[in-house]
Amino acid sequence: MPAGISGAAAIVGVGETDYYRGCDPTVPQLILDASMEAIGDAGLTPADIDGVIPPPGFVSTEEIAANLGMPEVSYSVTVHMGGASPTAALQSAAMAISGGFAEAVLVTFGWNGYSAMRPRAGVKPSRRKLDLGPVLETSRNFYAPYGMYAAAQWYSLYLQRYVDLYDVEPEDAAEIALATREHAHLNDKALMAGREMTFDDYMDSPMIAGPLRKLDCCLETDCAAAVVLTSTERARDLPHHPVVYLGGAEGHPYPADEITNRPELLRLGLDSAAPRAFAMAGVEPTDMDFLQIYDCFTYVVMMELEALGMCEPGGAKDFIKDGSIRLGGRYPMNTHGGLLSQGHCWGLNHVVEATRQLRHEGGAAQVADCELGVVTGYGDLGDGSLAVLGRDR
């Protein structure tokens, strides 16, 4: 187990933009806006930041530093795990801080996840591209020739297997979509706030790629988010109650960027990462007061819950029943609306929400007296990351 990381670093600042479907600011502008908000929220200035973990593509550490006015960068790294990248980046930030390589690290992400896919008349497409790495080559060379172009189609290869193996019904997945939509109504920044969804709406939504209906799928949005970490000791002198990084890990399925040749089709990166993260934190999965689960697709959420150890394989459909993942239930999940109903910021919005919850600044969505929470990341074709966060005592 890595030594000296657990409890050494804390999240001290958070920021996020609105969640748009087409907006005028460029992706770098969105990232800079979220970053400045996070730095200000921490009670710091750009000159206090000496570490940057930028997103894989769109903008570099150098561009961020120059535009923010950071005089010196002593640590920078980019994590290439798709949607698992922002949560995995917390581990890198904690290592840099505990190892003395940086005093304050900015973790940021932003993208044009809607407008890049939905060009607008009179708006030139951005030349800046997201770096998707080998998964894009796998898709182009091995999936696209068979008509499989979209993530929902790729994921359906193992999600349908999961559904068949464990007799998962659409009604089970619907509970996740409905719970996150219910929570979104409490979040002014949620794209779907005020847009009601009923069970009939869910069942009537068109099939995209079995078992995925439209309302099983996350939103497309333009957005950015950012968090700032520093040492826990220093955090205690800053404006907000520190949110301590207790443990984390990343994991990768085998092979990571291809599905059909996996010897264990349903084994995710989280299956190997979760035990290491909880052991580092010295807690059990069932100790969590809330869950911020990467919800690219409803059925993926079920697989993640099982990989975390919240329930046995195939047990997620029972775990989520009877309001257990809704506010007031035992394990409130995605209290901001998640990727399904707030917006898709590669899960960094989940980290922002977890931080607000542990500061006890969650507003109408606050989980009463929460002390511990977990955030997961899920990327590409099953890469997984997680962070166990706690309210500083």
C-alpha positions in Angstrom: 0.0 0.0 0.0 1.4 3.5 -0.9 2.7 5.2 2.2 2.3 8.8 3.2 -0.6 9.7 0.8 -3.8 8.9 2.8 -4.8 12.1 4.7 -1.9 14.2 3.4 -3.8 16.3 0.9 -7.2 18.0 0.9 -9.5 19.6 -1.6 -9.8 23.3 -0.7 -11.4 24.9 -3.7 -14.0 23.9 -6.3 -15.5 25.6 -9.4 -17.7 24.8 -12.3 -19.3 26.5 -15.2 -22.9 26.3 -16.2 -23.8 23.2 -18.4 -24.6 24.3 -21.9 -25.9 22.8 -25.1 -23.9 25.2 -27.3 -22.2 28.2 -25.9 -20.0 31.1 -27.1 -17.0 30.6 -24.8 -14.3 28.3 -26.2 -13.2 25.3 -24.2 -10.0 27.0 -22.9 -12.1 29.9 -21.8 -14.5 27.5 -19.9 -11.5 25.8 -18.3 -10.0 29.1 -17.2 -13.3 30.3 -15.8 -13.7 27.2 -13.7 -10.1 27.3 -12.6 -10.3 30.9 -11.4 -13.5 30.1 -9.5 -11.8 27.1 -7.8 -8.7 29.1 -6.9 -10.8 31.9 -5.5 -13.0 29.5 -3.6 -9.8 28.2 -2.0 -8.9 31.6 -0.8 -5.8 31.5 -3.0 -4.4 33.4 -6.0 -3.0 31.9 -9.2 0.5 32.7 -7.9 -0.2 30.2 -5.1 -0.7 27.4 -7.6 2.4 25.5 -8.6 1.0 22.2 -9.9 -1.5 21.7 -12.8 -3.2 18.5 -14.1 -4.9 19.6 -17.3 -7.4 17.5 -19.4 -6.1 15.2 -22.1 -6.4 17.6 -25.0 -7.9 21.1 -25.7 -5.4 23.0 -23.5 -1.9 22.6 -22.1 -0.5 23.3 -18.7 1.6 26.1 -20.3 -1.5 27.8 -21.7 -3.3 27.5 -18.4 -0.4 28.9 -16.4 0.2 31.8 -18.8 -3.5 32.9 -18.9 -4.0 32.5 -15.1 -0.7 34.3 -14.3 1.1 31.5 -12.5 4.7 32.5 -12.2 6.1 29.0 -11.7 4.9 25.4 -12.3 6.8 22.8 -10.4 4.6 19.8 -11.2 2.4 18.8 -14.2 1.1 15.5 -15.5 -1.8 14.5 -17.8 -3.9 11.4 -17.0 -5.1 9.4 -20.0 -8.0 7.3 -18.8 -11.0 8.9 -20.6 -13.8 9.6 -18.1 -11.8 8.1 -15.3 -9.1 10.8 -15.7 -10.3 13.6 -13.4 -10.9 11.3 -10.4 -7.6 9.5 -11.0 -5.9 12.9 -11.2 -6.7 13.4 -7.5 -4.3 10.5 -6.8 -1.5 12.2 -8.7 -2.2 15.5 -7.0 -2.1 13.9 -3.6 1.2 12.2 -4.5 2.7 15.4 -5.6 1.7 17.2 -2.5 2.7 14.5 0.0 6.0 14.0 -1.9 6.8 17.7 -1.7 6.8 18.3 -5.5 4.0 20.9 -5.3 2.2 22.9 -2.7 -1.1 23.5 -4.4 -2.3 21.6 -7.4 -5.1 22.6 -9.8 -7.0 19.7 -11.4 -9.2 20.9 -14.3 -11.3 19.5 -17.1 -13.5 21.1 -19.8 -14.8 20.2 -23.3 -17.4 20.9 -25.9 -19.2 17.6 -25.5 -22.3 19.0 -27.1 -21.3 21.5 -29.7 -18.5 19.3 -31.1 -21.2 16.8 -31.9 -23.9 19.3 -32.9 -22.3 22.0 -35.1 -24.2 25.3 -35.1 -24.8 27.5 -38.1 -22.3 30.3 -38.3 -20.0 28.8 -35.7 -16.7 27.4 -36.9 -15.8 24.0 -35.4 -12.9 24.1 -32.9 -9.5 22.9 -34.1 -8.7 21.8 -30.6 -9.5 18.1 -30.1 -9.8 15.8 -27.1 -7.1 13.2 -26.9 -8.9 9.9 -26.8 -5.9 7.7 -27.3 -5.9 4.1 -28.4 -9.7 3.6 -27.9 -10.4 5.8 -30.9 -8.1 3.7 -33.1 -9.8 0.5 -31.8 -13.2 1.9 -32.7 -12.1 3.2 -36.1 -10.3 0.0 -37.1 -12.4 -2.8 -35.5 -15.9 -1.5 -34.6 -16.8 1.1 -37.1 -16.6 -1.3 -40.1 -19.5 -3.2 -38.4 -21.5 0.0 -38.0 -20.6 0.6 -34.3 -19.7 4.3 -34.1 -21.1 5.4 -30.7 -20.1 4.7 -27.1 -23.6 3.3 -26.4 -23.0 0.7 -29.2 -19.5 -0.3 -27.8 -20.8 -0.6 -24.3 -23.8 -2.6 -25.3 -21.4 -5.5 -26.0 -20.9 -6.2 -22.4 -24.0 -4.4 -20.9 -26.3 -6.8 -22.7 -24.3 -9.7 -21.3 -24.6 -8.3 -17.8 -28.4 -7.9 -18.3 -28.8 -11.5 -19.5 -26.6 -13.0 -16.9 -28.3 -11.4 -13.9 -31.8 -11.0 -15.2 -31.7 -7.2 -15.0 -34.9 -5.5 -16.1 -35.5 -2.1 -17.6 -37.4 -1.2 -14.4 -34.1 -1.6 -12.5 -32.2 0.8 -14.7 -35.1 3.2 -14.6 -34.6 3.7 -10.9 -31.1 5.2 -11.5 -32.4 7.5 -14.2 -35.3 8.7 -12.1 -33.2 9.2 -8.9 -30.6 11.3 -10.6 -33.4 13.4 -12.3 -35.1 13.9 -9.0 -31.8 15.2 -7.5 -31.2 17.5 -10.5 -34.2 19.5 -9.6 -32.4 20.6 -6.5 -29.4 21.9 -8.4 -29.6 25.3 -10.2 -26.7 24.3 -12.5 -28.3 21.0 -13.6 -29.2 21.1 -17.2 -32.3 19.0 -16.5 -33.5 20.9 -13.4 -37.2 21.5 -13.8 -37.6 19.0 -16.6 -39.7 16.2 -15.1 -39.2 12.6 -16.0 -41.7 9.8 -15.3 -41.3 6.1 -15.4 -43.4 6.1 -18.6 -41.1 8.7 -20.1 -38.2 6.4 -19.4 -39.9 3.3 -20.9 -41.1 5.3 -23.9 -37.7 6.7 -24.7 -36.2 5.2 -27.9 -33.9 2.2 -27.9 -30.3 3.3 -28.8 -28.4 0.0 -28.6 -29.8 -2.8 -26.4 -30.2 -2.7 -23.5 -29.7 1.1 -23.6 -32.7 3.4 -24.1 -32.1 7.1 -24.7 -32.8 7.9 -21.0 -30.2 5.4 -19.9 -27.6 7.6 -21.6 -25.7 10.6 -20.2 -26.1 14.1 -21.4 -24.0 15.9 -24.1 -22.9 19.2 -22.7 -20.3 22.0 -23.0 -18.8 22.7 -19.6 -15.7 22.8 -17.3 -14.9 22.2 -13.7 -11.9 22.5 -11.5 -10.6 21.6 -8.0 -7.6 22.8 -6.0 -5.7 20.6 -3.5 -3.1 21.4 -1.0 -1.7 19.8 2.2 -4.3 19.0 4.8 -2.3 21.0 7.4 -2.3 24.1 5.2 -6.0 23.5 4.3 -7.0 24.1 7.9 -6.0 27.8 7.5 -8.1 28.3 4.4 -11.7 29.5 4.2 -13.6 26.2 3.9 -13.7 23.0 5.9 -11.0 20.7 4.3 -12.2 17.7 2.4 -9.4 15.1 2.9 -8.2 12.7 0.3 -8.2 9.4 2.3 -7.6 6.9 -0.5 -7.7 6.3 -4.2 -6.6 4.0 -7.0 -7.0 3.3 -10.7 -7.5 0.0 -12.5 -7.7 -1.2 -16.1 -9.5 -4.1 -17.6 -7.5 -6.5 -19.8 -7.1 -5.7 -22.6 -8.0 -2.1 -21.7 -8.9 -0.7 -25.1 -10.8 -3.6 -26.6 -13.8 -5.6 -25.5 -14.5 -8.6 -27.5 -11.3 -10.5 -26.7 -11.5 -10.1 -22.9 -11.2 -13.3 -21.0 -13.5 -11.8 -18.3 -16.0 -9.7 -20.2 -17.6 -8.1 -17.1 -14.4 -7.4 -15.1 -13.9 -3.6 -14.8 -10.9 -1.6 -13.8 -12.8 -0.8 -10.6 -12.8 -4.4 -9.6 -9.1 -4.2 -8.9 -8.9 -0.6 -7.9 -11.7 -0.5 -5.3 -10.1 -2.9 -2.7 -6.8 -0.9 -2.9 -8.5 2.4 -2.4 -10.6 1.4 0.6 -7.7 -0.4 2.2 -5.6 2.8 1.8 -8.4 4.8 3.4 -8.9 2.3 6.2 -12.7 2.1 5.6 -15.2 -0.3 4.2 -17.5 0.4 1.2 -20.5 0.3 3.4 -19.1 3.0 5.6 -19.9 5.6 2.9 -22.5 8.3 3.6 -23.1 9.0 -0.1 -22.0 7.8 -3.5 -21.0 9.9 -6.5 -20.9 7.3 -9.2 -19.8 7.9 -12.8 -23.1 7.5 -14.6 -22.3 7.5 -18.3 -25.0 4.8 -18.6 -27.4 3.4 -16.0 -26.3 -0.2 -16.3 -22.7 0.9 -15.9 -23.7 2.4 -12.6 -24.9 -1.1 -11.5 -21.7 -2.7 -12.5 -19.7 0.0 -10.7 -21.7 -0.5 -7.4 -20.9 -4.2 -7.6 -17.2 -3.6 -8.4 -17.0 -1.2 -5.4 -18.2 -4.0 -3.1 -21.4 -2.3 -2.2 -23.2 -5.5 -3.1 -22.4 -8.9 -4.7 -22.2 -9.4 -8.5 -25.7 -9.2 -9.8 -26.9 -7.6 -6.6 -27.1 -4.0 -7.7 -30.7 -4.3 -8.9 -31.8 -5.0 -5.3 -29.3 -2.6 -3.8 -30.9 0.4 -5.6 -34.5 -0.5 -4.8 -36.9 1.1 -2.3 -35.3 4.6 -2.5 -31.9 3.5 -1.1 -30.0 5.8 -3.6 -32.3 8.7 -3.3 -31.9 11.6 -0.8 -33.2 10.2 2.5 -32.1 6.7 1.6 -29.1 4.9 3.0 -26.8 5.7 0.1 -27.8 8.9 -1.6 -26.2 8.8 -5.1 -25.3 11.6 -7.5 -27.0 14.3 -5.4 -26.2 16.9 -8.1 -28.0 15.0 -10.9 -24.9 13.3 -12.3 -23.9 12.9 -15.9 -27.5 11.7 -16.6 -29.2 14.9 -15.4 -26.7 17.6 -14.4 -24.2 17.5 -17.2 -21.2 15.6 -18.6 -17.9 16.9 -17.2 -16.1 13.6 -17.2 -17.0 13.2 -13.5 -15.1 16.2 -12.2 -18.5 17.6 -11.4 -19.0 14.5 -9.1 -15.8 15.6 -7.2 -17.2 19.1 -6.9 -20.4 17.8 -5.5 -18.7 15.4 -3.1 -16.6 18.3 -1.8 -19.7 20.5 -1.2 -21.4 17.6 0.5 -18.5 17.1 2.9 -18.3 20.8 3.6 -22.0 20.6 4.4 -22.7 23.1 1.8 -25.0 21.0 -0.3 -28.1 23.1 0.1 -31.4 21.4 -0.6 -29.5 18.2 -1.6 -27.4 18.0 1.5 -26.9 14.6 3.0 -27.3 15.1 6.7 -24.2 14.9 8.8 -22.2 13.2 6.1 -18.5 12.4 6.9 -17.4 10.0 4.2 -18.1 9.6 0.5 -16.7 7.9 -2.6 -16.4 9.3 -6.1 -15.8 6.9 -9.1 -14.5 7.6 -12.6 -15.2 5.4 -15.6 -13.3 5.8 -18.9 -13.0 4.5 -22.4 -14.0 0.8 -22.3 -13.8 0.0 -18.6 -10.9 1.9 -17.1 -11.8 2.8 -13.5 -10.7 5.2 -10.8 -12.1 6.2 -7.4 -11.4 8.5 -4.5 -12.5 8.1 -0.9 -13.0 11.5 0.6 -13.7 12.5 4.2 -14.6 15.6 6.2 -11.6 16.7 8.2 -12.1 16.2 11.9 
